[in-house]
Amino acid sequence: MIQMKMISKRFGKINPLSIESYIQAEGYKGLDKAITLHSTRIIDEIEKSRIRGRGGAGFPTHIKVRALSKQSGDKYIVCNADEGEPGNFKDRMLLENDPHAVIEGMIILAYATGANKGYIYIRGEYQNAMKIIKATIKAAEEKGLLGSNILNKSFDFNIEVRSGAGSYVCGEEFSMIESIEGKPGRSRIKPPFPTEKGIHGKPTLINNVETFANFPHIILMGGDEFAKIGTPSSTGTKLISLSGNVKNKGLYEVPFGTSIRDVIFKLGKGVKNNRPIKMVQLGGASGPIIPEYMLDMSIDFDRFENFASKTGTGAIIVIDDRFDLFDILLTDMKFFVHQSCGKCAPCREGHTQVVNLLNKFINHRATEKDLMSLEGLANVIQQTSLCGLGQTSMTAILTSLRYFRDDYFSKVRY
């Protein structure tokens, strides 16, 4: 089977609102083992696993964990459940189907780093997930897995749920910190990074929902065994949100190294009505748009980074030949105009100008000078924006200019 269910293996098999159901399915065994280990041993196992963040950037997780462990005083652990990227739904599925796995991962990391306070930041639209995670936290508290003297150890850790109001930019770590502190969600200049100065100026570690769900498995199987799954640069499995013009849309879990084509045709069962694939967008609205001939590319952090993309979010959006490239791009860019926090000029002003230029192409009023302006502007926005929104929003534009340049020339007025 192309699928390898590890963090999704309990989906549909347990009652997510029952802690007993989770425990009967080997839940909290990772915590039981972690609590017997020295904190440095836990961090060593995470480093051996070579796990990278599953939220988008793919940053080596052990670096942040070790950095937080070296800090003193109050520390925070934050689970980023602000899944605002269009085309992604993996975090929602985890929170709704196996919420205790996320809580368990947070507790393990808190024990390893000496953190005493945690937050789960959930996007406002995920009302069902929010209800489930609040019930999960309460159940864990009643079992003595959260609160004071957890598992009879001198270890205290509490978790609160905070909600965003549908702001895409709050998925960026500093905007999220600002929102948790009760301020408007706008990014900060860095350094310092969150592990040095985060929530209320205290050291803070932020990881994605899917990342936290992996930690119990790493502790149970050991870092070396975990690292055998996937590829040398991208270990473990990846949750894939498959949508668009495929027959079987849904969430799938595959080992890193699986090809995009296999996900689309073996799991998604191909395109509806067997129409040709015109393009595929990876990662969501801020991801690259690639042609059909690139689908044999494997899902791997290093491979994706070769064309300035991130595979962490795991979305694959299939677009068949009925759709026009510029309609897709315009939809993406209007989304970013709406979601920009407005703090920095490249993002605030740049996206509006990109929309204006795209409309010129759509209406066949663009010139070669407009094509050069669009390419130059996209590079400026990407390179000078303050946070991840502007730094990634131009990926679709720049990759389409690279792989679908003829589509642009077909719209140019000579």
ABEGO torsion letter per residue (X at the ends): XABBBAAAAABGABBAABAAAAAAAGBGAAAAAAAABBAAAAAAAAAAAGBBBAAGAGBBAAAAAAAAAABBEBBBBBBBABBABBGBAAAAAAAAABAAAAAAAAAAAAAAAGBABBBBBBBAABAAAAAAAAAAAAAAAAAGABEBGBGGBBBBBBBBBBBBAGBAAAABAAAAAAAAAGBBBBBBBOOBBAAABBBGGBBBBBBBAAAAAAAAAAAAAEAAAAAABEBAABBEBBBBBBBEBBABBEBBBBBBGBBAAAAAAAAAGEBBGGBBBABBBBGEAABBBBBAAAAABBBBAAAAAAAGBBAAAGBBBBBBAABBAAAAAAAAAAAAAAABAGABAAAAAAAAAAAAAAAAAAAGABBAAAAAAAAAAAAAAAAABABAAAAAAAAAAAAAAAAAAAAAAAABBX
